[in-house]
Amino acid sequence: MTAAKATTTKKAGAGLQAPLTPSPALAAVVGSQPLPRTEIVKKMWDYIKANGLQDQNNKRMINADGKLKEIFGGKDQVSMFELPKLISVHVK
């Protein structure tokens, strides 16, 4: 198979742009409409910044409120690097 043929056989909307349906816990933060993973992460950060949940001493840490604690698996604080893994549990 040639490289040109391989790129034309890919499905549109695959990968990061494929719409994913959020779980009820995640939908409380980002909405219930199917969204690409990139948009879900963007909306999560919008929520975190709007509610002042980024730790003031260590900007890499995110403090959980009631909605985020359910997404974070009950943890009070998570690293920003854990966020994609935690989100992946709440989408299908």
CYANA upper distance limits for C-alpha pairs under 8 A (distance plus 0.5 A):
  1 MET  CA      5 LYS  CA      6.94
  1 MET  CA      6 ALA  CA      7.14
  2 THR  CA      6 ALA  CA      6.74
  3 ALA  CA      7 THR  CA      6.92
  4 ALA  CA      8 THR  CA      7.02
  5 LYS  CA      9 THR  CA      6.89
  6 ALA  CA     10 LYS  CA      7.37
 10 LYS  CA     14 ALA  CA      8.19
 13 GLY  CA     17 GLN  CA      5.74
 13 GLY  CA     18 ALA  CA      5.08
 13 GLY  CA     19 PRO  CA      7.95
 14 ALA  CA     18 ALA  CA      5.35
 16 LEU  CA     36 PRO  CA      6.71
 16 LEU  CA     37 ARG  CA      6.15
 16 LEU  CA     38 THR  CA      6.93
 17 GLN  CA     36 PRO  CA      5.26
 17 GLN  CA     37 ARG  CA      7.12
 17 GLN  CA     38 THR  CA      7.66
 18 ALA  CA     35 LEU  CA      8.06
 18 ALA  CA     36 PRO  CA      5.73
 18 ALA  CA     37 ARG  CA      7.80
 19 PRO  CA     34 PRO  CA      5.69
 19 PRO  CA     35 LEU  CA      4.99
 19 PRO  CA     36 PRO  CA      4.80
 19 PRO  CA     37 ARG  CA      7.63
 20 LEU  CA     34 PRO  CA      5.40
 20 LEU  CA     35 LEU  CA      5.76
 20 LEU  CA     36 PRO  CA      6.33
 20 LEU  CA     37 ARG  CA      7.29
 20 LEU  CA     91 VAL  CA      6.35
 20 LEU  CA     92 LYS  CA      6.02
 21 THR  CA     32 SER  CA      7.60
 21 THR  CA     33 GLN  CA      7.13
 21 THR  CA     34 PRO  CA      4.86
 21 THR  CA     35 LEU  CA      7.19
 21 THR  CA     91 VAL  CA      5.91
 21 THR  CA     92 LYS  CA      5.90
 22 PRO  CA     26 LEU  CA      6.05
 22 PRO  CA     27 ALA  CA      5.95
 22 PRO  CA     31 GLY  CA      8.31
 22 PRO  CA     32 SER  CA      6.70
 22 PRO  CA     33 GLN  CA      8.02
 22 PRO  CA     34 PRO  CA      7.20
 22 PRO  CA     35 LEU  CA      8.48
 22 PRO  CA     90 HIS  CA      6.33
 22 PRO  CA     91 VAL  CA      5.04
 22 PRO  CA     92 LYS  CA      7.29
 23 SER  CA     27 ALA  CA      6.37
 23 SER  CA     32 SER  CA      8.39
 23 SER  CA     90 HIS  CA      5.54
 23 SER  CA     91 VAL  CA      6.32
 23 SER  CA     92 LYS  CA      8.38
 24 PRO  CA     28 ALA  CA      6.85
 24 PRO  CA     32 SER  CA      7.96
 25 ALA  CA     29 VAL  CA      7.95
 25 ALA  CA     67 LYS  CA      7.48
 25 ALA  CA     70 GLU  CA      7.01
 25 ALA  CA     71 ILE  CA      6.78
 25 ALA  CA     90 HIS  CA      8.07
 26 LEU  CA     30 VAL  CA      6.75
 26 LEU  CA     31 GLY  CA      8.04
 26 LEU  CA     71 ILE  CA      6.94
 26 LEU  CA     87 ILE  CA      8.29
 26 LEU  CA     90 HIS  CA      6.83
 27 ALA  CA     31 GLY  CA      4.86
 27 ALA  CA     32 SER  CA      5.17
 27 ALA  CA     33 GLN  CA      8.44
 28 ALA  CA     32 SER  CA      8.08
 28 ALA  CA     67 LYS  CA      7.49
 29 VAL  CA     43 LYS  CA      8.19
 29 VAL  CA     44 MET  CA      7.36
 29 VAL  CA     47 TYR  CA      7.46
 29 VAL  CA     67 LYS  CA      7.57
 29 VAL  CA     68 LEU  CA      8.44
 30 VAL  CA     40 ILE  CA      6.95
 30 VAL  CA     43 LYS  CA      6.21
 30 VAL  CA     44 MET  CA      7.07
 35 LEU  CA     39 GLU  CA      6.67
 35 LEU  CA     40 ILE  CA      6.82
 36 PRO  CA     40 ILE  CA      6.93
 37 ARG  CA     41 VAL  CA      6.82
 38 THR  CA     42 LYS  CA      6.74
 39 GLU  CA     43 LYS  CA      6.62
 40 ILE  CA     44 MET  CA      6.66
 41 VAL  CA     45 TRP  CA      6.80
 41 VAL  CA     84 PRO  CA      7.82
 41 VAL  CA     87 ILE  CA      8.43
 42 LYS  CA     46 ASP  CA      6.72
 43 LYS  CA     47 TYR  CA      6.67
 44 MET  CA     48 ILE  CA      6.67
 45 TRP  CA     49 LYS  CA      6.53
 46 ASP  CA     50 ALA  CA      6.45
 47 TYR  CA     51 ASN  CA      6.63
 48 ILE  CA     52 GLY  CA      6.57
 48 ILE  CA     53 LEU  CA      5.56
 48 ILE  CA     54 GLN  CA      6.93
 48 ILE  CA     62 ILE  CA      8.08
 49 LYS  CA     53 LEU  CA      6.77
 49 LYS  CA     54 GLN  CA      7.15
 53 LEU  CA     62 ILE  CA      6.27
 53 LEU  CA     63 ASN  CA      5.55
 53 LEU  CA     64 ALA  CA      7.28
 53 LEU  CA     65 ASP  CA      8.09
 54 GLN  CA     58 ASN  CA      8.49
 54 GLN  CA     59 LYS  CA      6.40
 54 GLN  CA     60 ARG  CA      7.99
 54 GLN  CA     61 MET  CA      6.62
 54 GLN  CA     62 ILE  CA      5.12
 54 GLN  CA     63 ASN  CA      6.53
 55 ASP  CA     59 LYS  CA      5.81
 55 ASP  CA     60 ARG  CA      7.83
 55 ASP  CA     61 MET  CA      5.97
 55 ASP  CA     62 ILE  CA      6.25
 55 ASP  CA     63 ASN  CA      6.72
 60 ARG  CA     79 SER  CA      6.22
 60 ARG  CA     80 MET  CA      5.88
 60 ARG  CA     81 PHE  CA      8.34
 61 MET  CA     77 GLN  CA      7.08
 61 MET  CA     78 VAL  CA      6.16
 61 MET  CA     79 SER  CA      4.97
 61 MET  CA     80 MET  CA      6.28
 62 ILE  CA     77 GLN  CA      6.01
 62 ILE  CA     78 VAL  CA      5.89
 62 ILE  CA     79 SER  CA      6.57
 62 ILE  CA     80 MET  CA      6.92
 63 ASN  CA     76 ASP  CA      6.52
 63 ASN  CA     77 GLN  CA      5.01
 63 ASN  CA     78 VAL  CA      7.30
 64 ALA  CA     68 LEU  CA      5.52
 64 ALA  CA     69 LYS  CA      5.51
 64 ALA  CA     72 PHE  CA      8.01
 64 ALA  CA     75 LYS  CA      7.78
 64 ALA  CA     76 ASP  CA      5.62
 64 ALA  CA     77 GLN  CA      6.17
 64 ALA  CA     78 VAL  CA      8.36
 65 ASP  CA     69 LYS  CA      6.33
 65 ASP  CA     76 ASP  CA      8.31
 66 GLY  CA     70 GLU  CA      7.51
 67 LYS  CA     71 ILE  CA      7.54
 68 LEU  CA     72 PHE  CA      6.44
 69 LYS  CA     73 GLY  CA      6.81
 69 LYS  CA     74 GLY  CA      5.48
 69 LYS  CA     75 LYS  CA      6.45
 69 LYS  CA     76 ASP  CA      6.83
 70 GLU  CA     74 GLY  CA      6.11
 71 ILE  CA     86 LEU  CA      7.27
 71 ILE  CA     87 ILE  CA      7.72
 71 ILE  CA     90 HIS  CA      7.82
 72 PHE  CA     76 ASP  CA      8.31
 72 PHE  CA     77 GLN  CA      8.48
 72 PHE  CA     78 VAL  CA      7.75
 72 PHE  CA     86 LEU  CA      6.71
 73 GLY  CA     86 LEU  CA      8.42
 78 VAL  CA     82 GLU  CA      7.05
 78 VAL  CA     83 LEU  CA      8.06
 79 SER  CA     83 LEU  CA      7.48
 82 GLU  CA     86 LEU  CA      6.74
 83 LEU  CA     87 ILE  CA      6.59
 84 PRO  CA     88 SER  CA      6.66
 85 LYS  CA     89 VAL  CA      7.39
 86 LEU  CA     90 HIS  CA      7.72
 87 ILE  CA     91 VAL  CA      7.26
 88 SER  CA     92 LYS  CA      8.47
